[in-house]
Amino acid sequence: MLKLIEDMDVIPAQYWKKLTNTDDIWEARIQFGGNIFRILGFENKGQFVVLTNGFAKKTLKTPKREIELAEQRKKIYLEESE
């Protein structure tokens, strides 16, 4: 999955989806064996992807605390890169 994100100019929506009602946070979907994982991140000026956190998905809805963590890390990253 990470290789796909790295190599493709446009990542298919089935793998990389923008989460609604977030500060431009995106979700990578990974299924491995019987487990489902998610990696959250954001696109930095359309040039590259910054991955913020990952977790095993156990519910239909992405946990709010995981989204908040991604948004917090995005804010810190952008502040430090100025």
MMTF fields as JSON, N, C-alpha, C and O atoms, coordinates in Angstrom:
{
  "mmtfVersion": "1.0.0",
  "mmtfProducer": "UNKNOWN",
  "numBonds": 327,
  "numAtoms": 328,
  "numGroups": 82,
  "numChains": 1,
  "numModels": 1,
  "chainsPerModel": [1],
  "groupsPerChain": [82],
  "chainIdList": ["A"],
  "bondAtomList": [4, 2, 8, 6, 12, 10, 16, 14, 20, 18, 24, 22, 28, 26, 32, 30, 36, 34, 40, 38, 44, 42, 48, 46, 52, 50, 56, 54, 60, 58, 64, 62, 68, 66, 72, 70, 76, 74, 80, 78, 84, 82, 88, 86, 92, 90, 96, 94, 100, 98, 104, 102, 108, 106, 112, 110, 116, 114, 120, 118, 124, 122, 128, 126, 132, 130, 136, 134, 140, 138, 144, 142, 148, 146, 152, 150, 156, 154, 160, 158, 164, 162, 168, 166, 172, 170, 176, 174, 180, 178, 184, 182, 188, 186, 192, 190, 196, 194, 200, 198, 204, 202, 208, 206, 212, 210, 216, 214, 220, 218, 224, 222, 228, 226, 232, 230, 236, 234, 240, 238, 244, 242, 248, 246, 252, 250, 256, 254, 260, 258, 264, 262, 268, 266, 272, 270, 276, 274, 280, 278, 284, 282, 288, 286, 292, 290, 296, 294, 300, 298, 304, 302, 308, 306, 312, 310, 316, 314, 320, 318, 324, 322],
  "bondOrderList": [1, 1, 1, 1, 1, 1, 1, 1, 1, 1, 1, 1, 1, 1, 1, 1, 1, 1, 1, 1, 1, 1, 1, 1, 1, 1, 1, 1, 1, 1, 1, 1, 1, 1, 1, 1, 1, 1, 1, 1, 1, 1, 1, 1, 1, 1, 1, 1, 1, 1, 1, 1, 1, 1, 1, 1, 1, 1, 1, 1, 1, 1, 1, 1, 1, 1, 1, 1, 1, 1, 1, 1, 1, 1, 1, 1, 1, 1, 1, 1, 1],
  "groupList": [{"groupName": "MET", "atomNameList": ["N", "CA", "C", "O"], "elementList": ["N", "C", "C", "O"], "formalChargeList": [0, 0, 0, 0], "bondAtomList": [1, 0, 2, 1, 3, 2], "bondOrderList": [1, 1, 2], "singleLetterCode": "M", "chemCompType": "L-PEPTIDE LINKING"}, {"groupName": "LEU", "atomNameList": ["N", "CA", "C", "O"], "elementList": ["N", "C", "C", "O"], "formalChargeList": [0, 0, 0, 0], "bondAtomList": [1, 0, 2, 1, 3, 2], "bondOrderList": [1, 1, 2], "singleLetterCode": "L", "chemCompType": "L-PEPTIDE LINKING"}, {"groupName": "LYS", "atomNameList": ["N", "CA", "C", "O"], "elementList": ["N", "C", "C", "O"], "formalChargeList": [0, 0, 0, 0], "bondAtomList": [1, 0, 2, 1, 3, 2], "bondOrderList": [1, 1, 2], "singleLetterCode": "K", "chemCompType": "L-PEPTIDE LINKING"}, {"groupName": "ILE", "atomNameList": ["N", "CA", "C", "O"], "elementList": ["N", "C", "C", "O"], "formalChargeList": [0, 0, 0, 0], "bondAtomList": [1, 0, 2, 1, 3, 2], "bondOrderList": [1, 1, 2], "singleLetterCode": "I", "chemCompType": "L-PEPTIDE LINKING"}, {"groupName": "GLU", "atomNameList": ["N", "CA", "C", "O"], "elementList": ["N", "C", "C", "O"], "formalChargeList": [0, 0, 0, 0], "bondAtomList": [1, 0, 2, 1, 3, 2], "bondOrderList": [1, 1, 2], "singleLetterCode": "E", "chemCompType": "L-PEPTIDE LINKING"}, {"groupName": "ASP", "atomNameList": ["N", "CA", "C", "O"], "elementList": ["N", "C", "C", "O"], "formalChargeList": [0, 0, 0, 0], "bondAtomList": [1, 0, 2, 1, 3, 2], "bondOrderList": [1, 1, 2], "singleLetterCode": "D", "chemCompType": "L-PEPTIDE LINKING"}, {"groupName": "VAL", "atomNameList": ["N", "CA", "C", "O"], "elementList": ["N", "C", "C", "O"], "formalChargeList": [0, 0, 0, 0], "bondAtomList": [1, 0, 2, 1, 3, 2], "bondOrderList": [1, 1, 2], "singleLetterCode": "V", "chemCompType": "L-PEPTIDE LINKING"}, {"groupName": "PRO", "atomNameList": ["N", "CA", "C", "O"], "elementList": ["N", "C", "C", "O"], "formalChargeList": [0, 0, 0, 0], "bondAtomList": [1, 0, 2, 1, 3, 2], "bondOrderList": [1, 1, 2], "singleLetterCode": "P", "chemCompType": "L-PEPTIDE LINKING"}, {"groupName": "ALA", "atomNameList": ["N", "CA", "C", "O"], "elementList": ["N", "C", "C", "O"], "formalChargeList": [0, 0, 0, 0], "bondAtomList": [1, 0, 2, 1, 3, 2], "bondOrderList": [1, 1, 2], "singleLetterCode": "A", "chemCompType": "L-PEPTIDE LINKING"}, {"groupName": "GLN", "atomNameList": ["N", "CA", "C", "O"], "elementList": ["N", "C", "C", "O"], "formalChargeList": [0, 0, 0, 0], "bondAtomList": [1, 0, 2, 1, 3, 2], "bondOrderList": [1, 1, 2], "singleLetterCode": "Q", "chemCompType": "L-PEPTIDE LINKING"}, {"groupName": "TYR", "atomNameList": ["N", "CA", "C", "O"], "elementList": ["N", "C", "C", "O"], "formalChargeList": [0, 0, 0, 0], "bondAtomList": [1, 0, 2, 1, 3, 2], "bondOrderList": [1, 1, 2], "singleLetterCode": "Y", "chemCompType": "L-PEPTIDE LINKING"}, {"groupName": "TRP", "atomNameList": ["N", "CA", "C", "O"], "elementList": ["N", "C", "C", "O"], "formalChargeList": [0, 0, 0, 0], "bondAtomList": [1, 0, 2, 1, 3, 2], "bondOrderList": [1, 1, 2], "singleLetterCode": "W", "chemCompType": "L-PEPTIDE LINKING"}, {"groupName": "THR", "atomNameList": ["N", "CA", "C", "O"], "elementList": ["N", "C", "C", "O"], "formalChargeList": [0, 0, 0, 0], "bondAtomList": [1, 0, 2, 1, 3, 2], "bondOrderList": [1, 1, 2], "singleLetterCode": "T", "chemCompType": "L-PEPTIDE LINKING"}, {"groupName": "ASN", "atomNameList": ["N", "CA", "C", "O"], "elementList": ["N", "C", "C", "O"], "formalChargeList": [0, 0, 0, 0], "bondAtomList": [1, 0, 2, 1, 3, 2], "bondOrderList": [1, 1, 2], "singleLetterCode": "N", "chemCompType": "L-PEPTIDE LINKING"}, {"groupName": "ARG", "atomNameList": ["N", "CA", "C", "O"], "elementList": ["N", "C", "C", "O"], "formalChargeList": [0, 0, 0, 0], "bondAtomList": [1, 0, 2, 1, 3, 2], "bondOrderList": [1, 1, 2], "singleLetterCode": "R", "chemCompType": "L-PEPTIDE LINKING"}, {"groupName": "PHE", "atomNameList": ["N", "CA", "C", "O"], "elementList": ["N", "C", "C", "O"], "formalChargeList": [0, 0, 0, 0], "bondAtomList": [1, 0, 2, 1, 3, 2], "bondOrderList": [1, 1, 2], "singleLetterCode": "F", "chemCompType": "L-PEPTIDE LINKING"}, {"groupName": "GLY", "atomNameList": ["N", "CA", "C", "O"], "elementList": ["N", "C", "C", "O"], "formalChargeList": [0, 0, 0, 0], "bondAtomList": [1, 0, 2, 1, 3, 2], "bondOrderList": [1, 1, 2], "singleLetterCode": "G", "chemCompType": "PEPTIDE LINKING"}, {"groupName": "SER", "atomNameList": ["N", "CA", "C", "O"], "elementList": ["N", "C", "C", "O"], "formalChargeList": [0, 0, 0, 0], "bondAtomList": [1, 0, 2, 1, 3, 2], "bondOrderList": [1, 1, 2], "singleLetterCode": "S", "chemCompType": "L-PEPTIDE LINKING"}],
  "groupTypeList": [0, 1, 2, 1, 3, 4, 5, 0, 5, 6, 3, 7, 8, 9, 10, 11, 2, 2, 1, 12, 13, 12, 5, 5, 3, 11, 4, 8, 14, 3, 9, 15, 16, 16, 13, 3, 15, 14, 3, 1, 16, 15, 4, 13, 2, 16, 9, 15, 6, 6, 1, 12, 13, 16, 15, 8, 2, 2, 12, 1, 2, 12, 7, 2, 14, 4, 3, 4, 1, 8, 4, 9, 14, 2, 2, 3, 10, 1, 4, 4, 17, 4],
  "groupIdList": [1, 2, 3, 4, 5, 6, 7, 8, 9, 10, 11, 12, 13, 14, 15, 16, 17, 18, 19, 20, 21, 22, 23, 24, 25, 26, 27, 28, 29, 30, 31, 32, 33, 34, 35, 36, 37, 38, 39, 40, 41, 42, 43, 44, 45, 46, 47, 48, 49, 50, 51, 52, 53, 54, 55, 56, 57, 58, 59, 60, 61, 62, 63, 64, 65, 66, 67, 68, 69, 70, 71, 72, 73, 74, 75, 76, 77, 78, 79, 80, 81, 82],
  "secStructList": [7, 2, 2, 2, 2, 2, 2, 7, 1, 1, 7, 7, 6, 6, 6, 3, 3, 3, 7, 6, 6, 1, 1, 1, 7, 3, 3, 3, 3, 3, 3, 3, 6, 6, 3, 3, 3, 3, 3, 3, 3, 3, 3, 3, 6, 6, 6, 3, 3, 3, 3, 3, 3, 3, 3, 3, 7, 7, 1, 1, 1, 7, 7, 2, 2, 2, 2, 2, 2, 2, 2, 2, 2, 2, 2, 2, 2, 2, 2, 2, 6, 7],
  "xCoordList": [0.819, 0.0, 0.862, 0.608, 1.865, 2.728, 3.478, 3.704, 3.859, 4.532, 3.582, 4.002, 2.316, 1.311, 1.189, 1.172, 1.104, 1.014, 2.255, 2.162, 3.404, 4.666, 4.793, 5.257, 4.391, 4.668, 3.623, 3.961, 2.388, 1.335, 1.13, 1.21, 0.864, 0.53, -0.863, -1.091, -1.787, -3.154, -3.467, -3.4, -3.806, -4.087, -5.572, -6.405, -5.934, -7.343, -8.134, -7.628, -9.374, -10.225, -10.477, -10.749, -10.39, -10.616, -9.52, -9.707, -8.369, -7.259, -7.019, -6.508, -7.381, -7.018, -8.222, -8.539, -8.9, -10.163, -10.108, -9.608, -10.627, -10.702, -11.829, -12.943, -11.524, -12.541, -13.345, -12.777, -14.649, -15.508, -15.434, -15.125, -15.722, -15.743, -14.412, -14.382, -13.311, -11.978, -11.179, -11.619, -10.004, -9.1, -8.247, -7.024, -8.929, -8.275, -7.437, -6.309, -8.009, -7.362, -7.849, -9.035, -6.909, -7.191, -6.936, -6.179, -7.58, -7.482, -7.035, -7.665, -5.943, -5.499, -6.121, -6.092, -6.682, -7.355, -6.484, -6.045, -6.246, -5.4, -6.089, -6.513, -6.201, -6.722, -5.61, -5.043, -5.304, -4.241, -4.759, -5.036, -4.888, -5.49, -6.925, -7.681, -7.297, -8.64, -8.726, -9.765, -7.658, -7.62, -7.731, -7.3, -8.321, -8.454, -7.701, -7.898, -6.84, -6.04, -6.299, -6.673, -6.093, -6.209, -4.975, -4.461, -4.514, -3.439, -3.976, -4.474, -3.875, -4.359, -3.195, -2.057, -3.493, -2.469, -3.069, -4.286, -2.194, -2.648, -1.689, -0.551, -2.17, -1.351, -0.72, -1.415, 0.58, 1.303, 1.467, 2.35, 0.611, 0.663, 0.615, 1.159, -0.03, -0.151, 1.145, 1.178, 2.214, 3.517, 3.812, 4.382, 3.432, 3.674, 2.695, 1.994, 2.658, 1.736, 2.506, 3.588, 1.938, 2.505, 1.566, 0.4, 2.075, 1.273, 1.425, 2.538, 0.305, 0.322, 0.135, 0.785, -0.727, -1.0, -1.743, -2.367, -1.662, -2.336, -2.987, -2.613, -3.969, -4.688, -5.426, -5.672, -5.769, -6.606, -8.053, -8.494, -8.779, -10.162, -11.081, -11.072, -11.877, -12.765, -14.228, -15.112, -14.489, -15.859, -16.047, -15.072, -17.291, -17.556, -17.053, -16.562, -17.174, -16.796, -15.362, -14.947, -14.61, -13.247, -13.311, -14.017, -12.591, -12.645, -12.257, -11.262, -13.057, -12.836, -11.461, -10.808, -11.012, -9.705, -8.566, -7.553, -8.728, -7.706, -7.681, -6.611, -8.853, -8.933, -8.335, -7.574, -8.672, -8.133, -6.61, -5.929, -6.078, -4.63, -3.983, -2.947, -4.582, -4.06, -4.089, -3.13, -5.181, -5.287, -4.261, -3.669, -4.054, -3.067, -1.657, -0.887, -1.32, 0.01, 0.198, 1.3, -0.876, -0.804, -0.488, 0.368, -1.18, -0.964, 0.488, 1.123, 1.006, 2.397, 3.361, 4.301, 3.13, 4.002, 4.038, 5.11, 2.868, 2.803, 3.437, 4.076, 3.263, 3.885, 5.409, 6.103, 5.924, 7.374, 8.022, 9.229, 7.233, 7.813, 7.795, 8.253, 7.275, 7.246, 8.59, 8.745],
  "yCoordList": [-1.19, 0.0, 1.252, 2.173, 1.301, 2.481, 2.669, 3.801, 1.584, 1.66, 2.248, 3.028, 1.874, 2.408, 3.921, 4.662, 4.371, 5.806, 6.519, 7.61, 5.906, 6.519, 6.609, 7.623, 5.569, 5.469, 6.086, 6.492, 6.165, 6.607, 8.12, 8.737, 8.703, 10.125, 10.367, 11.339, 9.472, 9.549, 8.209, 7.162, 8.251, 7.025, 6.696, 7.572, 5.464, 5.097, 5.324, 5.085, 5.785, 6.111, 4.909, 5.08, 3.706, 2.538, 2.38, 1.68, 3.038, 2.942, 4.219, 4.161, 5.365, 6.653, 7.575, 8.061, 7.819, 8.546, 9.71, 9.577, 10.854, 12.019, 11.802, 11.433, 12.036, 11.901, 13.193, 14.285, 13.068, 14.242, 14.848, 14.167, 16.13, 16.871, 16.805, 16.705, 16.861, 16.875, 18.025, 18.673, 18.264, 19.288, 18.681, 18.593, 18.265, 17.689, 16.449, 16.297, 15.575, 14.314, 13.22, 13.135, 12.39, 11.291, 9.958, 9.884, 8.904, 7.58, 6.554, 6.404, 5.851, 4.728, 3.464, 3.236, 2.649, 1.418, 0.215, 0.049, -0.617, -1.793, -3.003, -2.963, -4.078, -5.331, -6.358, -6.57, -6.994, -7.986, -9.189, -9.111, -10.293, -11.463, -11.134, -10.623, -11.418, -11.104, -9.776, -9.453, -9.003, -7.733, -6.547, -6.606, -5.471, -4.236, -3.144, -2.937, -2.453, -1.378, -0.085, -0.088, 1.017, 2.338, 3.151, 3.063, 3.941, 4.891, 6.257, 6.436, 7.216, 8.564, 9.466, 9.236, 10.474, 11.427, 12.581, 12.765, 13.359, 14.506, 14.733, 14.264, 15.458, 15.788, 17.151, 18.111, 17.237, 18.48, 19.231, 18.92, 20.212, 21.066, 20.249, 20.666, 19.094, 18.258, 17.615, 16.972, 17.781, 17.261, 15.887, 15.037, 15.662, 14.366, 14.151, 15.073, 12.932, 12.548, 12.43, 11.845, 12.992, 12.859, 11.947, 12.283, 10.791, 9.846, 10.187, 10.394, 10.244, 10.707, 9.602, 9.622, 8.647, 7.583, 6.431, 6.597, 5.273, 4.094, 3.317, 3.456, 2.495, 1.726, 0.567, 0.576, -0.425, -1.527, -1.061, -0.59, -1.196, -0.722, -1.836, -2.947, -1.51, -2.514, -2.109, -2.9, -0.867, -0.374, 0.193, 0.409, 0.434, 0.995, 2.428, 2.832, 3.185, 4.592, 4.758, 4.094, 5.653, 5.938, 6.606, 7.602, 6.086, 6.664, 8.143, 8.545, 8.935, 10.379, 10.696, 11.637, 9.929, 10.208, 10.031, 10.724, 9.107, 8.906, 10.087, 10.524, 10.597, 11.775, 12.982, 13.737, 13.171, 14.298, 14.218, 15.24, 13.019, 12.832, 13.209, 13.875, 12.792, 13.132, 14.645, 15.215, 15.291, 16.743, 17.472, 18.459, 16.987, 17.595, 17.456, 18.416, 16.286, 16.067, 16.865, 17.328, 17.023, 17.853, 19.295, 19.936, 19.794, 21.173, 21.373, 22.357, 20.452, 20.541, 20.5, 21.292, 19.586, 19.465, 20.773, 21.257, 21.335, 22.558, 23.743, 24.584, 23.814, 24.891, 24.781, 25.79, 23.569, 23.365, 23.478, 23.698, 23.33, 23.396, 24.806, 25.016, 25.756, 27.15, 27.807, 28.973],
  "zCoordList": [0.0, 0.0, 0.0, -0.775, 0.847, 0.905, -0.405, -0.832, -1.038, -2.334, -3.384, -4.238, -3.315, -4.23, -4.06, -5.043, -2.819, -2.535, -3.055, -3.617, -2.867, -3.283, -4.804, -5.326, -5.508, -6.936, -7.862, -8.974, -7.442, -8.355, -8.305, -7.243, -9.473, -9.535, -8.962, -8.242, -9.288, -8.777, -8.125, -8.769, -6.846, -6.097, -6.241, -6.011, -6.614, -6.764, -5.469, -4.372, -5.61, -4.459, -3.555, -2.367, -4.094, -3.245, -2.191, -1.197, -2.412, -1.468, -0.672, 0.446, -1.23, -0.629, -0.742, -1.827, 0.394, 0.382, 1.355, 2.472, 0.922, 1.804, 2.803, 2.431, 4.081, 5.118, 5.207, 5.211, 5.278, 5.372, 6.766, 7.744, 6.834, 8.102, 8.844, 10.07, 8.094, 8.698, 8.093, 7.144, 8.657, 8.14, 7.023, 7.13, 5.945, 4.766, 5.111, 4.644, 5.931, 6.302, 5.353, 5.033, 4.914, 3.999, 4.696, 5.665, 4.186, 4.795, 3.755, 2.708, 4.053, 3.224, 3.798, 5.007, 2.921, 3.352, 3.011, 1.873, 4.013, 3.817, 4.432, 5.587, 3.656, 4.183, 4.074, 3.002, 5.201, 5.234, 5.992, 7.189, 5.296, 5.921, 6.294, 5.468, 7.513, 7.984, 8.704, 9.281, 8.682, 9.412, 8.461, 7.31, 8.972, 8.211, 8.954, 10.152, 8.229, 8.817, 8.071, 6.898, 8.77, 8.172, 8.539, 9.654, 7.581, 7.823, 7.425, 6.314, 8.334, 8.058, 7.687, 8.095, 6.922, 6.532, 5.761, 5.733, 5.133, 4.348, 3.194, 3.205, 2.205, 1.05, 1.289, 1.622, 1.122, 1.352, 0.032, -0.767, -0.181, -1.385, -2.672, -3.695, -2.626, -3.808, -4.269, -5.319, -3.497, -3.907, -3.329, -4.012, -2.081, -1.458, -0.314, 0.102, 0.183, 1.248, 2.555, 2.6, 3.619, 4.961, 5.743, 5.954, 6.172, 6.952, 8.427, 8.91, 9.141, 10.53, 11.553, 12.599, 11.283, 12.249, 11.578, 10.53, 12.2, 11.688, 12.814, 13.979, 12.456, 13.47, 12.805, 11.599, 13.615, 13.148, 13.246, 14.294, 12.155, 12.133, 12.612, 12.081, 13.633, 14.22, 14.149, 14.478, 13.717, 13.59, 12.186, 11.467, 11.798, 10.477, 10.358, 9.304, 11.425, 11.404, 11.906, 12.855, 11.258, 11.705, 13.072, 13.23, 14.067, 15.418, 15.429, 14.826, 16.123, 16.208, 16.782, 16.33, 17.764, 18.379, 17.374, 17.457, 16.428, 15.393, 14.421, 13.997, 14.074, 13.2, 13.902, 13.298, 15.176, 15.943, 16.045, 15.96, 16.227, 16.294, 14.958, 14.938, 13.859, 12.53, 12.31, 11.79, 12.702, 12.538, 13.399, 12.964, 14.611, 15.51, 14.925, 14.935, 14.425, 13.848, 12.558, 12.265, 11.792, 10.586, 10.97, 10.36, 11.974, 12.427, 12.87, 12.49, 13.662, 14.136, 12.952, 12.886, 12.028, 10.847, 10.058, 9.694, 9.799, 8.999, 9.724, 9.093, 11.05, 11.83, 11.789, 11.66, 11.898, 11.932, 10.553, 10.452, 9.498, 8.157, 7.567, 6.444, 8.311, 7.823, 7.952, 7.59]
}
